[in-house]
């Protein structure tokens, strides 16, 4: 992208739109709109930096609560699938969860013992993967760690939304606003700086 900045002194309207959609701010810098380009590129860096940080933190939290569940409740350190981790979060003991599975199998399949047994066999927790939370404080701590991971994952999704929004604004400002002779930028003032939009009629 830096090489392209040196090759082109300006872009056509279609090129400007494409560049803005791929990397917001790049077209603005090429076309000489430095302030707007820096704003979009800075926003892009913050967005993707945030996404990487939240994704990394979610991974660290997951490692933490899996180790915590193993130490405090005897949960299996080998299981990392969501079905198992959700069960450890929602039920104090593996026995309670297995009772739920048996009741669910009975509700789903009634007198069909073969289907009930197959469902129980598939979803129940074997003895070597059983857990038991001894007290409310440790149980709640695990729940809070799981909530923290979900928050981080939710924030990753939000950053993708912000990245799309940044592109929409960049494309809009170059495809529509530019046609209407509207300039956007930051102007120095006596008491600081102002974001200014100039609409030329």
Backbone as a ProteinNet text record, in pm:
[ID]
protein_1_A
[PRIMARY]
XXXXXXXXXXXXXXXXXXXXXXXXXXXXXXXXXXXXXXXXXXXXXXXXXXXXXXXXXXXXXXXXXXXXXXXXXXXXXXXXXXXXXXXXXXXXXXXXXXXXXXXXXXXXXXXXXXXXXXXXXXXXXXXXXXXXXXXXXXXXXXXXXXXXXXXXXXXXXXXXXXXXXXXXXXXXXXXXXXXXXXXXXXXXXXXXXXXXXXXXX
[TERTIARY]
83	0	86.1	200.6	288.6	345	378.4	428.1	326.7	201	95.3	85.2	109.1	103.1	206.7	320.1	423.1	397.2	326.6	302.9	196.1	86.9	-25.7	-23.4	-44.1	-57.3	-203.1	-295.6	-437.8	-511	-633.2	-712.9	-838.9	-887.9	-1017.8	-1125	-1247.8	-1357	-1380.2	-1387.8	-1404.7	-1289	-1165.6	-1050.2	-1057.1	-1098.7	-1110.8	-1208.8	-1320.2	-1421.4	-1366.5	-1298.3	-1242.7	-1137.6	-1047.3	-943.6	-1004.5	-1107.6	-1172.3	-1240.1	-1293.9	-1359.9	-1259.3	-1143.7	-1040.9	-965.9	-917.8	-844.3	-885.5	-979.6	-1026.8	-912.6	-911.3	-808	-698.3	-676.8	-569.1	-595.7	-718.9	-752.3	-740.3	-778.5	-770	-625	-534	-393.1	-339.2	-376.6	-330.2	-382.4	-505.9	-568	-536.1	-449.9	-405.7	-489.4	-590.1	-672.9	-613.4	-505.1	-424.5	-498.7	-570.6	-637.4	-740.4	-825	-927.9	-866.2	-757.1	-689.4	-633.4	-570.1	-513	-622.9	-736.9	-848	-896.7	-920.8	-970.4	-867	-741.5	-637.8	-614.6	-620.1	-605.4	-720.9	-842.1	-958.8	-944.1	-894.3	-876.1	-775.6	-667.3	-567.5	-621.3	-697.5	-756.5	-856.4	-935.8	-1037.9	-974	-877	-816.8	-725.4	-663.7	-586.3	-675.6	-793.1	-888.9	-938.3	-964.6	-1011.7	-908.6	-781.4	-675.8	-660.8	-671.4	-655.5	-769.3	-893	-1006.2	-1001.9	-959.5	-949.5	-841.5	-728	-620.5	-665.6	-733	-776.5	-880.2	-968.2	-1067.2	-997.8	-891.2	-815.1	-749.9	-695.7	-632.4	-735.2	-851.3	-956	-1002.9	-1014.4	-1056.9	-956.7	-828.8	-726.5	-739.2	-766.8	-776.3	-892.1	-1012.8	-1126.6	-1125.2	-1062.1	-1048.8	-957.6	-846.7	-756.4	-824.3	-901.8	-973.6	-1075.3	-1149.4	-1249.5	-1183.5	-1065.1	-992.8	-945.8	-891.6	-837.3	-946	-1053.7	-1156	-1271.4	-1296.7	-1412.8	-1378.7	-1253.8	-1214.3	-1260.7	-1297.6	-1342.4	-1228	-1263.8	-1162.3	-1082	-948.6	-866.8	-858.1	-907	-897.7	-1017.3	-1130.1	-1250.2	-1251.4	-1261.2	-1270.6	-1386	-1474	-1590.9	-1694.6	-1776.5	-1873.9	-1981.1	-2019.4	-2121.9	-2075.6	-1952.1	-1898.3	-1879	-1818.7	-1791.3	-1920.1	-2021.9	-2152.4	-2213.9	-2198.6	-2254.1	-2186.1	-2054.3	-1980.5	-2025.5	-2066.6	-2111.7	-2253.5	-2338.6	-2480.7	-2520.1	-2436.7	-2471	-2357.7	-2396.4	-2296.3	-2220.3	-2284	-2218.9	-2251.1	-2166.7	-2191.3	-2316.1	-2343.6	-2462.5	-2589.7	-2593.5	-2709.9	-2727.9	-2617.1	-2624.9	-2672.6	-2620.1	-2662.6	-2810.3	-2858	-3001.2	-3083.3	-3033.7	-3102.3	-3104.4	-2994	-2987.4	-3086.6	-3096.9	-3191.7	-3335.6	-3367.2	-3503	-3534	-3434.9	-3453.2	-3476.3	-3397.9	-3414.2	-3553.7	-3602.9	-3737.2	-3844.1	-3825.2	-3921.6	-3920.4	-3801.8	-3789.2	-3836.9	-3806.6	-3827.3	-3927.1	-3979.2	-4083.9	-4043.9	-4121.3	-4098.3	-3997.5	-3942.1	-3841.9	-3708.2	-3686	-3567.8	-3437.6	-3438.4	-3316.2	-3272.2	-3369.4	-3338	-3297.2	-3365.1	-3330	-3188.2	-3154.2	-3020.2	-2913	-2943.3	-2846.9	-2822.3	-2930.2	-2917.8	-2837.5	-2867.1	-2795.2	-2648.2	-2621.7	-2484.1	-2404.9	-2472	-2405.1	-2377.6	-2469.5	-2459.9	-2419.8	-2428.7	-2397.9	-2247.2	-2212.5	-2072.9	-2021.4	-1911.6	-1854.5	-1786.4	-1763.8	-1704.7	-1570.4	-1487.5	-1354.3	-1357.9	-1478.7	-1491.5	-1587.5	-1621.9	-1718.2	-1656.6	-1742.4	-1700	-1797.1	-1753.6	-1840.5	-1789.2	-1870.7	-1835.2	-1868.3	-1768	-1782.5	-1857.4	-1848.2	-1914	-1955	-2038.7	-2093.1	-1986.2	-1889.6	-1790.8	-1707.5	-1660.5	-1581.8	-1669.6	-1791.4	-1884.5	-1912.8	-1938.3	-1967.5	-1845.7	-1728.6	-1607.7	-1591.1	-1618.7	-1613	-1715.4	-1835.4	-1940.8	-1897.3	-1835.8	-1791.1	-1680.5	-1592	-1485.7	-1544.7	-1645.7	-1712.1	-1781.2	-1843	-1906.9	-1804	-1687.6	-1581.9	-1535.6	-1524.3	-1485.9	-1591.2	-1718.4	-1825.6	-1826.1	-1795.8	-1787.3	-1677.4	-1560.5	-1449.6	-1485.5	-1551.4	-1591.4	-1694.4	-1783.5	-1883	-1815	-1711.6	-1639.9	-1565.8	-1515.7	-1452.4	-1552.1	-1673.5	-1778.9	-1810.1	-1814.1	-1842	-1735.1	-1608.6	-1502	-1516	-1563.2	-1588.2	-1696.3	-1796.8	-1901.1	-1846.1	-1754.7	-1693.7	-1607.6	-1539.4	-1458.4	-1545.6	-1661.2	-1755.3	-1804.9	-1837.2	-1886.6	-1781.2	-1655.7	-1547.2	-1538.1	-1559.2	-1555.4	-1675.3	-1791.3	-1910.8	-1891.3	-1839.2	-1816	-1712.9	-1605	-1500.3	-1552.9	-1628.4	-1684.5	-1786	-1872.7	-1974.4	-1912.6	-1809.6	-1748	-1678.4	-1631.4	-1562.2	-1653.2	-1762.3	-1850.7	-1965.7	-2021.1	-2140.8	-2108.9	-2047.1	-2018.2	-1925.2	-1827.1	-1733.3	-1804.9	-1904.5	-1980.1	-2056.4	-2093.4	-2170.1	-2080.2	-1950.1	-1854.5	-1853.8	-1845.4	-1837.3	-1698.4	-1633.3	-1501.7	-1512.5	-1442.7	-1439.5	-1295.1	-1275.2	-1141.4	-1136.4	-1015.2	-993.7	-923.4	-981.3	-929.4	-882.5	-760.9	-712.7	-793.3	-827.2	-899.7	-819.5	-865.7	-794.4	-790.2	-898.3	-906	-885.8	-829.1	-804.1	-832.7	-898.1	-928.2	-1077.5	-1128.6	-1268.3	-1278.6	-1371.3	-1402.8	-1501.2	-1464.4	-1540.8	-1589.9	-1714.7	-1771.6	-1811.9	-1751.8	-1781.2	-1862.8	-1984.7	-2073.9	-2083.2	-2031.3	-2028.2	-2149.2	-2233.7	-2354	-2322.1
-120.6	0	125.2	122	238.7	264.8	156.3	171	239.5	206.9	267.7	416.4	453	593.7	675.7	615.2	686	685.4	581.8	569.1	666.9	678.8	762.5	896.1	1002.8	1133.5	1162	1098.3	1113.4	992.8	972.8	858.5	905.8	822.7	850.5	824.2	868.4	847.8	699.6	611.1	467.8	411.9	451.3	404.1	452.4	575.6	632.3	551.5	512.9	435.1	298.2	233.2	99.9	106.6	203.1	216.3	243.2	326.3	358.3	236.6	149	28.8	-73.8	-81.6	-178.5	-130.6	-7.1	50.4	195.5	222.6	359.5	455.4	567.3	667.7	665	550.2	540.1	629.7	628.6	713.5	861.3	896	1035.8	1084	999.8	1038.7	1054.1	962.4	971.1	1097.9	1131.7	1249.2	1380.1	1373.7	1495.6	1540.1	1461.7	1496.1	1429.8	1487.3	1422.6	1405.7	1510.2	1504.5	1393.3	1389.8	1286.7	1147.6	1138.3	1009.9	959.2	1049.6	1010.8	969.3	1039.5	1004.7	863.2	831.4	698	589.2	614.4	513.7	491.7	600.6	586.2	506	536.7	460.9	313.4	286.7	147.5	75.2	143.1	81.6	52	147.1	126.9	12	6.6	-98.7	-236.9	-256.6	-389.9	-422.2	-318.7	-341.9	-388.2	-325.1	-367.7	-508.7	-543.3	-678.7	-783.2	-756.3	-852	-864.4	-748.9	-753.7	-832.6	-805	-876.2	-1024.8	-1058.7	-1199.7	-1269.2	-1201.8	-1257.4	-1274	-1173.6	-1179.5	-1289.4	-1309	-1416.8	-1551.8	-1570.5	-1694.8	-1713.7	-1605.3	-1612.8	-1643.4	-1581.6	-1606.4	-1751.5	-1804.6	-1943.5	-2038.2	-2014.7	-2096.1	-2087.2	-1965.5	-1942.7	-2018.6	-2008	-2073.3	-2225.2	-2274.8	-2420.6	-2476.1	-2406.2	-2447.2	-2433.5	-2327.8	-2303.5	-2415.4	-2454.1	-2560	-2693.4	-2715.8	-2839.4	-2839.1	-2727.9	-2719.6	-2715.9	-2643.2	-2621.2	-2721.1	-2780.4	-2868.8	-3006.1	-3025.6	-3154.8	-3177.6	-3069.9	-3084	-3133.2	-3195.6	-3250.6	-3139.2	-3143.2	-3042.3	-3064.4	-3180.7	-3213.9	-3163.2	-3146.3	-3102.5	-2950.8	-2902.7	-2758.6	-2723.2	-2820.9	-2793.8	-2717.5	-2638.4	-2552.6	-2631.1	-2746.7	-2825.5	-2861	-2903.9	-2940.9	-2817.6	-2713.3	-2593.3	-2524.8	-2528	-2472.9	-2554.3	-2685.9	-2772.7	-2745.8	-2727.2	-2696.7	-2563.1	-2471.7	-2340.3	-2343.5	-2429	-2425.5	-2525.4	-2623	-2726.6	-2741.1	-2750.7	-2760.4	-2891.8	-2996.6	-3127.4	-3194.3	-3288.5	-3365.7	-3453.1	-3495.8	-3575.8	-3497.3	-3370.9	-3287.9	-3274.6	-3259.6	-3248	-3379.1	-3490.1	-3619	-3645.4	-3602.4	-3614.8	-3534	-3415.6	-3331.7	-3401.7	-3463.5	-3534.5	-3650.7	-3724.5	-3835.5	-3786.7	-3677.4	-3622.4	-3571	-3509.4	-3459.6	-3574.8	-3683.3	-3801	-3861	-3862.9	-3916.3	-3829.4	-3696.2	-3604.5	-3615	-3634.9	-3637.4	-3768.3	-3879.9	-4009.6	-4100.2	-4055.9	-4131.7	-4275.9	-4371.2	-4513.4	-4577.8	-4500.4	-4554.8	-4564.5	-4679.1	-4695.4	-4688.9	-4738.3	-4737.1	-4594	-4508.4	-4368.8	-4294.9	-4324	-4260.4	-4296.1	-4423.9	-4467.2	-4405.8	-4394.7	-4336.4	-4189	-4117.9	-3976.3	-3960.3	-4041.7	-4035.3	-4069.3	-4169.9	-4210.6	-4099.2	-4027.2	-3921.5	-3797.4	-3760.7	-3632.7	-3641.3	-3754.4	-3762.9	-3754.4	-3719.9	-3702.3	-3832	-3888	-4008.8	-3976.3	-4077.1	-4052.9	-3981.1	-4009.6	-3947.8	-3800.6	-3750.6	-3610.6	-3536.1	-3598.6	-3540.5	-3423.9	-3336.8	-3222.2	-3202.2	-3125.3	-3089	-2961.2	-2856.7	-2731.2	-2741.3	-2712.9	-2733.1	-2620.2	-2498.3	-2384.8	-2281.9	-2188	-2088.5	-1992.6	-1958.6	-1858.7	-1907.2	-2031.6	-2084.6	-2105.9	-2152.2	-2171.9	-2038.9	-1934.5	-1803.1	-1742	-1770.6	-1719.1	-1778	-1906	-1970.5	-1907.1	-1884.7	-1821.9	-1683.1	-1606	-1471.8	-1474.6	-1571.9	-1584.7	-1619.3	-1704.9	-1738.5	-1615.4	-1535.7	-1412.6	-1316.9	-1311.5	-1224.1	-1265.6	-1396.3	-1443.9	-1407.9	-1425.7	-1392.2	-1243.1	-1160.6	-1016.1	-985.5	-1047.5	-1023.3	-1067.4	-1182.3	-1229.9	-1135.6	-1084.8	-989.6	-861.7	-818.3	-699	-720.3	-842.2	-872.7	-855.4	-907.3	-890.9	-743.3	-667.2	-523.8	-451.1	-491.9	-425.9	-451.8	-570.5	-596.7	-502.3	-478	-384	-243.7	-204.5	-71.9	-60.6	-171.1	-169.9	-148.8	-214.8	-195.5	-50.8	2.1	140.3	239.2	215.5	303.3	305	189.5	181.9	252.7	237.1	304.1	455.3	507.1	651.3	697.6	618.7	656.9	657.8	553.7	546.8	658.2	679.6	783.3	921.2	949.2	1081.5	1105	999.4	1014.8	997.9	925.5	900.3	998.6	1036.7	1120.5	1262.1	1272.4	1405.3	1482.6	1413.3	1481	1540.8	1469.5	1519.6	1646.6	1660.8	1776.5	1888.3	1877.1	1981.2	2003	1894.8	1903.4	1859.6	1942.5	1910.8	1889.8	1787.6	1759.7	1763.7	1809.6	1811.5	1871.8	1880.6	1938.4	2073.3	2176.6	2312.2	2363.8	2419.8	2477.2	2600.9	2612.2	2728	2787.2	2901.5	2966.2	2879.4	2803.5	2721.4	2573.1	2539.2	2398.3	2368.3	2255.3	2212.4	2181.6	2197.5	2167.5	2079.7	1981.9	1904.9	1985.8	2019.1	2112.5	2046.4	2071.8	2027.2	2152.7	2172.8	2287.9	2242.4	2287.3	2251.9	2371.5	2352.8	2460.2	2448.1	2550.6	2550	2611.2
0	0	0	67.9	69.3	-69.3	-141.5	-276.9	-366.3	-350.9	-429.9	-400.1	-274.2	-237.7	-314.4	-345.6	-419.1	-569.2	-617.4	-760.9	-806.6	-731.9	-771.9	-698.2	-770.6	-706.4	-673.3	-744.1	-716.6	-773.1	-729.4	-771.3	-841.2	-930.7	-990.2	-885.7	-913.9	-819.1	-787.9	-889.9	-858.2	-776.6	-809.5	-733.2	-588.7	-571.5	-436.3	-352.6	-412.4	-340.8	-302.9	-398.2	-371.6	-261.3	-269.8	-167.6	-30.7	-28.1	99.6	159.7	74.7	124.7	175.1	110.4	150.1	273.9	269.5	382.9	400.7	489.4	509.3	539	468.6	488.7	384.6	319.4	221.3	101.2	51.6	-63.3	-27.6	94.4	136.5	137.9	185.7	187.9	46	-42	-180.5	-247.3	-216.6	-279.1	-207.5	-106.8	-40.9	77.7	116.3	231.4	355.7	404.8	507.6	639.8	680.8	810.9	812.6	709.9	703.7	691.8	614.3	600.6	731.4	805.6	935.8	1033.2	1030.1	1120.1	1092.5	964.4	929.6	959.6	926.9	950.9	1099.7	1176.6	1321.5	1379.5	1333.8	1379.6	1344	1223	1179.1	1268	1301.2	1387.7	1527	1581.1	1713.8	1711.2	1606.1	1594.6	1592.4	1502	1490.6	1607.7	1664.9	1786.4	1900.3	1912	2013.8	1991.1	1864.1	1832.7	1873.4	1841.6	1877.5	2028	2098	2243.8	2308.8	2269.6	2328.8	2295.7	2175.1	2138.1	2220.5	2237.7	2318.6	2463.8	2516.4	2656	2677.3	2579	2590	2601.6	2524.2	2532.9	2668.2	2723.6	2855.5	2964.2	2954.8	3053.7	3047	2925	2910.6	2974.9	2952.5	3018.3	3169.9	3217.2	3361.1	3423.1	3362.8	3427.8	3410.6	3305.8	3293.7	3402.8	3426.5	3534.2	3669.7	3686.1	3811.3	3837.3	3734.4	3749.5	3783.5	3728.8	3760.3	3905.6	3950.5	4086.5	4193.5	4166.9	4268.4	4265	4147.3	4137	4080	4038.7	3984	3840.8	3770.4	3631.6	3543.5	3433	3343.1	3277.4	3283.1	3215.8	3065.1	3019.9	2877.3	2797.6	2864.6	2793.9	2779.6	2658.2	2633.7	2541.1	2513.2	2431.2	2512.2	2442.7	2508.4	2584.2	2533.7	2603.4	2744.6	2755.3	2886	2974.7	2920.3	2999.5	3044.6	2959.8	2999.5	3112.6	3105.2	3209.7	3343.5	3340.4	3464.1	3521.2	3433.1	3477.8	3534.6	3481.3	3517.2	3625.9	3651.1	3749.7	3850.3	3975	4081.7	4076.5	4032.2	4024.9	3892	3852.9	3732	3749	3873.4	3897.9	3865.9	3907.1	3875.4	3724.4	3654.4	3508.9	3446.7	3494.4	3440.3	3468.7	3584.7	3614.3	3513.4	3480.6	3380.2	3244.5	3207.3	3079.2	3075.5	3185.1	3190.9	3180.5	3248.3	3240.4	3099.8	3037.6	2901.4	2804.9	2821.2	2734.5	2750.9	2873.7	2899.9	2834.5	2842	2780.4	2628.4	2572.4	2426.7	2365.1	2429.2	2365	2436.9	2551.2	2618.4	2648.7	2593.9	2621.3	2526.2	2437.5	2344.5	2417.7	2480.7	2565.4	2486.4	2364.8	2283.8	2254.5	2216.3	2188.5	2315.2	2423.9	2550.6	2592.1	2583.2	2621.4	2530.8	2401.3	2308.1	2341.3	2374.6	2409.8	2538.6	2636.6	2764.7	2744.9	2664.7	2639.5	2571.9	2482.6	2407.9	2492.1	2581.7	2651.5	2798.7	2860.3	3003.1	3027.8	3151.8	3191.1	3254.6	3200.5	3260.9	3393.4	3476.6	3609.9	3606.4	3506.2	3502.9	3459.8	3421.5	3384.9	3477.8	3587.7	3681.3	3758.3	3809.6	3889.6	4004.8	4103.1	4214.6	4278.5	4271.9	4336.7	4484.9	4567.4	4711.7	4780.6	4727.4	4792.4	4687.8	4731	4638.9	4586	4669.4	4627.3	4508.8	4514.8	4403.4	4279.7	4301.7	4191.5	4121.2	4197.8	4140.7	4072	4123.5	4059.9	3919.7	3906.6	3774.5	3680.8	3731.9	3651.1	3603.8	3691.9	3656.8	3551.6	3561.8	3461.9	3325.1	3323.6	3197.7	3138.7	3223.8	3176.2	3118	3180.8	3132.6	2993.6	2970.9	2837.8	2734	2769.4	2675.5	2642.7	2742.8	2717.7	2617.1	2635.1	2543.2	2401.7	2388.4	2256	2193.6	2275.9	2227.1	2177	2246.3	2205.4	2074.4	2051.5	1922.8	1809.5	1829.5	1728.5	1707	1815	1804.2	1723	1739	1664.4	1515.3	1476.9	1335.1	1283	1365.1	1327.1	1310.2	1399.9	1388.7	1263.5	1226.8	1105.4	982	979.8	868.7	867.1	984.7	994.3	945.5	981.1	936.6	784.8	722.2	576	513.4	575.2	522.2	523.4	635.1	645.6	542.4	526.3	431.1	288.6	252.1	117.3	96.7	195.2	185.2	166.3	244	237.7	104.6	41.3	-86.5	-206.9	-191	-304.5	-311.8	-196.1	-194.5	-149.3	-34	19.5	-73.5	-133	-220.7	-341.6	-392.5	-506.3	-471.3	-347.9	-303.8	-252.2	-282.5	-242.7	-92.1	-21.3	123.9	167.9	247.2	300	450.6	498.4	641.4	688.7	809.1	862.7	1001	1054.8	1187.5	1169.3	1226.5	1212.9	1347.9	1353.4	1480.8	1518.2	1645.9	1698.1	1814	1863.9	1974.7	2100	2123.4	2244.3	2217.1	2100.9	2070	1924.3	1898.5	1763.5	1751	1629.4	1600.8	1477.2	1482.8	1362.8	1281.1	1157.7	1076.7	948.9	914	787.2	710.5	592.6	507.4	386.1	375.5	265.3	170.8	48.1	-51.1	-142.9	-141.3	-225	-362.6
[MASK]
+++++++++++++++++++++++++++++++++++++++++++++++++++++++++++++++++++++++++++++++++++++++++++++++++++++++++++++++++++++++++++++++++++++++++++++++++++++++++++++++++++++++++++++++++++++++++++++++++++++++++

